[in-house]
Amino acid sequence: MTASIHQIKQHIQQLMNEAVNSKLPSFWLTDWLLHVVDKPAIALITDEDYQLTDSEFERFNSGVTKMQAGIPLAYLTGQQEFWSLAFTVNEHTLIPRPDTEVLIEQVLGWINTQSNRAGNNQPKRLLDLGTGSGCIAISLAHELKAKNIGDTSDSWQVVAVDLSLEALKVAEHNAAINDVADIEFIQSSWCDSLPTDDSQLFDVIVSNPPYIDEKDEHLARLVAEPISALSAPNHGLADIEHIAQTASQYLRVGGLLAIEHGFDQGLAVRQLFLDNGFEFVHTVKDYGDNDRVTLGQIQ
């Protein structure tokens, strides 16, 4: 038995009315349908009579079952859009979230401010810690190249590190498909494998580290994404604390540290920055008006 797009749309509506699917975003189901039949969104209106093949129908139903079991849509399609770029994702990487775009915006804004200052002619360097899919490093490198922020002589060297070799493979692939060639990918536990000589210091260090409390009940529902990239000890603050403690060894004077964190961690993260010698420390809210990114400069 198969069905038309119109019939499946009705089925999706029925599914969304069931309590068991209450936490399933409705667009996941329609986007999955479009992915399976390989049609644009307009097909939901113009091609309602399209009859799915047996294999398409079977694949659609299989995907719905997986989503109901907690597998995110992005892991079924293998793709997630972020910062208007397309990123490949798999079980070795987190799925990029819209709130992380706040981190990109803040870093680009700071770079633009610094570039307008005189005497800033040395090559610039940016480090992304725990790069995962590479979405932060690649988006920043893409913008720094495309918009040519600051003086036209400015050039940025971007370094991205991750402990997972499998994640680095995904990140390197994402750099290639987004035509971003000037990123150096390094396997490292945070900064451990990086040199600290003056010529290798960074102007900017960014990170979206694990920050969910290991005891957070919501982790039980995140059955597909790598838990090691999500949760951390010490109420989710252990990795952020480590980065705050070590970042000053890898930053040039006046350099920026920008970290994404949990909605309820702003105060604690600001204190960690201040305790480790950072100035001009402040927290920026995300699109949901929650504390999300804390920034500070080392002096």
N, C-alpha and C positions, 0 to 999 in steps of 0.2 A: 504494500500500500504506500502511495506517495501523496503529495499535496501540492497545492498552488501557493504562491506567495501570499495571496489573500487569505487562504485558510490558515496558513502558519501565523500570520499577523493576528488573526482571531485567537489562535491557540496561545500566542504570547500574552495577549490580554488576559486570557483565563489564568495563565500561570501567575501573572503579576497580582491577581486577586486572591491568590492562595497565601495563607500566612507563612507557610514554609519558605516561600520565596521573597519574603518581605525585605530582606537585606540584599537582594539581587538587583543591581541597577537595570532598569528596563532597557536602556540603550545597549547593554551587553548583548541581549538576545537579538535585537534587530541588527546590530553591527555584526554579530556572529552569522546571522542569516545572509547578510550581504557578502561577507567574506566567503562563505561556503558556495554561494552561487556566482561569485566574482562579478558583482554588479555594483554600480554607483548608488548612492542613497536615493536618487530620484526614482529608481526602479521600484521602490516600495509603493509608489503612486502610479507610475506609468506601465509597470510590468506585472500588475497584480495577478494576471492570468498565467504567468509563467509557471509551468509545472516542473517541480524539482525532479531530477532523476532519482532512481532508487538509492544510488550511492550518496548523492547530495542529501537526501532526506535522512538516511542513516547517519551521516556525518553530523548533520544539524542536531539530531536528537542525542547523539553521543556527547556532543559538546555541551548541550544543556544539562545533561546529567552530571558532567564534570564540574560545570559552574555551580550547580546546586550543592556539589560536594566541597566547594570552596576553592576551586581552581579559577584564578582570574582570567578574564577574557584575553588579556595580553599574552598569557602563556599558551593559549590555544592558537592565536593568530601569529605569535612569535614577534609581534611588533607593538610599539607604543610611541605615540607622538609626544615630543617634548620640545619646547622652545621652537616650534614650527619645523623641527627636524624629525626624521623617522629613525627610531632606534630598535635594533633587534634585541630581544630579551629572551632569557631562558631561565631554567631553575637555578642557575649559578649567580643570577643577578637580581637585584630588586627591580621592581617596576617603577620607572620615574613617576613622581607625583607632581601635580600642578604647583603645590606650595613650594617646591624646590626652585621654581622659577623666580621666587622672591630673592633667593640667594644670588642667582645670576644677575638680576636687576641691581642689587645693592653693590655687588663687586664691580660691575660695569660703571655704575655711577661714581664709585670711589676712584676708579682708574681714570675716568674722564676728568675728575677734579684735580687729581695729581698731575695729569698730563698738561694741564694748563699752567703749571708752575714752571718757572725758569730753572735751568741747570739740571734737567732730568734727561740727559742724553745717553746714559749707559743702557745697554740692552736690558730689557725687562724680563723677569722670570716669574712664572706662576706655577704653583703646586696644588694638585688635587689629591687629597688623602682618602683612600678607600674608594677608588673611582667606580667600581662596579661595572655598569653598562657603559661608563664613560660619558654619561649625559652632561655632567657639569663641565668637565674639561673640554669636551668637544663643542658644546654650546658656546663657552667662553672663547675658545680658540677661533671658532667660526665668526663670532661677532668682532673680535679684535682684528681679525684679518679683513672682514667684509666692510666694517665701518671705519677701519683705520683710525681708531680712537686717538686723539691727541695729534701730535706732530707727525707728519708723513714719514719722518725718519724712524719713528718708533717701531720696534719689532719685538714681538713677544715669544719667548721660549716657554712652552707649556710641558710640564712633567706630570704624569698621572701614575699613582702607585696603588697596588692592591696586593693583599696577601694571597688571593686566589688566582692561580694561573688560568683556570677556566674562565673566570671573570675577565681577566686581561685579554684573553682571546676574543671574547665578545666585544670588549671595548675597542680593540684594534680593528675588528671588522666594522664597527660602527663609525670609526674615524674614516675608514676607506669609503664606505657607502655615502658618507656626507662630505666627501672631498676635502677632508681636513688632514693634511699630511704632516704638519709640523708639531706632533706630540710625541714625546718620549715616554714609553710605557715601561715601568719597572716593577718587578715583584719585590715587595717589602712590607714588613709589619710597621705600618705608619712610617716614620722617618728613619727607621733603624738602618736601612741600607743606603742612605743618602750621605754624601760628603758634607762637611761643615766649613770648608775653606771659603774665603771671602768671595771668590769668583763664582761659587756655586750657590750662594744665598738667594733667597726669593724676595720679591716685592710683595707678593700676595700668596697666602696659603688659604685654601678653602677646603671644607669637608662637610659631608653629610654622613656622620658616623652613626653606628648603632646607638640609639638613645631611649629605647623602650625598656622600662623596668622588667627584669627577668620574671617577676611575679605578676605582671600585668595579665589580667584574665583575658584580654583581647587577643593575646598571642595564640591562644588555643584555636582561634578561628583562621589564623594565617597559616594554612596547612601547606601551601605551595612554595612560598618565598623562603629563602635561606634565613633561618632564625639567627644565625651568627651575624648577619648583616643588619638585624633589627634590634636585638636586645643586648643589654650590657649590665654588669653588676653595679652595685652602689646606686640603686634606684635609677638606673639607666645613665648614670653620669661618669662611669669609670673611663670610657674611651675619650670623652670630651675633656675630662680632667688630665688624662695623659697628653693629649694634644696641646692643651693650654700650657702644661708644664714644659714641654719640649720645643714648642714652636719658635720660641725666641732664639734658639740656637741656629735656626735655619732661615730667619728673616733678617733682611737688611734693616738698618735703623729707619724708623718711620714706616716699616712694612705693615701690611694689613693681615689680620687673622679673621676669617668669617666662617662661622659654624652654624649649621642648621641643628635645631634641637626640638624637644617636645613642647607642647603648648603651655605646660605648667613648670617649665624649667628655666624660664628667663632670669629670674632673680638669682638662682643658684649658678647659672652659667656666667652671668655678669660678675659675680663674686669670684669665680675661678679665674676669669680674665684679670680682674684687679689684683688678686693674690699673686699673680705671676707676671706682674710688671706692665700690663697693658693699660693704655690711656685712651681717652675719647671713647670709652666703652658704652655701647648702647644696643638696645634690642629693637628689632623691626617686626611688625606684625604681618601675618599672612593674609590671604584674601578672605579668610573667615574671621578676621580680627583677633587672632590668637598670636601670642608670642611665638616666633618661629626662627629668626636669625639674629645672632649676636655678633657684633663686630667690635674690634679694638685694634689699636696701633701700638707697636713696640717702640719704645724710645731709648 
